[in-house]
Amino acid sequence: DEPTPEPTNAPSDEPTAFPTPSPTPSPTLSPTDVPVNPPFVKFTPGGSARCMDNSIPAYHMAPGAVNKWVILVDADDYCFTLSDCQSKSNLFTSNGSPNTVAGTSYPILSGDSGVNPSFYNWNRVNFTLCDGFLGSGSRPGSTGGLYFQGRLILSQILNDLLLTQNMNAASDILFVGNSWGGTAVYLQADFFKTLIPANVNFKALAVSGFLRISDLLPGTILGIDTYEQAVNLHGAVT
C-alpha cells in the first residue's frame, strides 16, 4: 500500500477564505415600512399654539423600557411670503401627520431590536413642526388667516413631554431630524436644551439638513431679501 503522507504546516499558495461577517443593523433615518412595537399613541397637548392651518399641534409617542428618549422632528418645507404660505398651507397641518399615522415610520423609531438595535427600548417621539418656518415663528394671533407660531408649538409639545410623560427625569435625550427636520434641528437644538434639566445628556443630530438659501430661492442673489421678508412675516426668533 502507498504510505499516507504526513501532514505539513507548509504555507499554501491558495488564499485563506475568511467568513464574511454579517452586517450589524444600524439605525437609519430613511422612512420605510417597519414594525413599530409598542404602537405609537397620539397626544394633543393643551395650550394656545396652532399649526399654520389652525389645526392643533400633536405628537406621537411609544413608551420605552429605559429613561432615555429619541425625539424625531418632521417638517414640511418653508414658506417665505404670505401668498406662498397660503398656497402651501395644506402642508402645515397636524392632520394626517407625522408618518406614524400612515402606518410607516423611521427605523430609528422602531421598537424592534433587529431594526433599531441602539434605540429600540428608548421612549420614542415623533412630531411635525407645522408652522412653515421650522419652529422659528412667534407671531401672535393670525395673519391673513394663517398662524405663524412655531416656537410656541415646539414649547407646547416639549413642555407636555416634560410634565406629563416624565421626560423631565430623562438621563439621555437625542433630538434628531432628517431633511427639513434636520434643518429644524440646526435651528432649534439650542432652544430645546434651555427647556430640559441641565443634567440631561442631550445630543442633537441633523441629517441632510444643511440647505443653502440660494437653493431654496433659485434665481436670486442668495435670496437674502426674500428670506428677510419671511423672517418678518413669521416673526422669527433664534
Secondary structure as UniProt FT lines:
FT   STRAND          41..43
FT   TURN            52..53
FT   STRAND          59..62
FT   STRAND          68..75
FT   HELIX           82..88
FT   HELIX           89..91
FT   TURN            95..96
FT   HELIX           99..102
FT   HELIX           107..109
FT   TURN            113..115
FT   TURN            117..121
FT   STRAND          123..129
FT   TURN            134..135
FT   STRAND          142..143
FT   TURN            144..145
FT   STRAND          146..147
FT   HELIX           150..164
FT   HELIX           167..169
FT   STRAND          172..178
FT   HELIX           180..195
FT   TURN            198..199
FT   STRAND          201..207
FT   HELIX           213..216
FT   TURN            218..219
FT   TURN            222..223
FT   HELIX           224..234
//
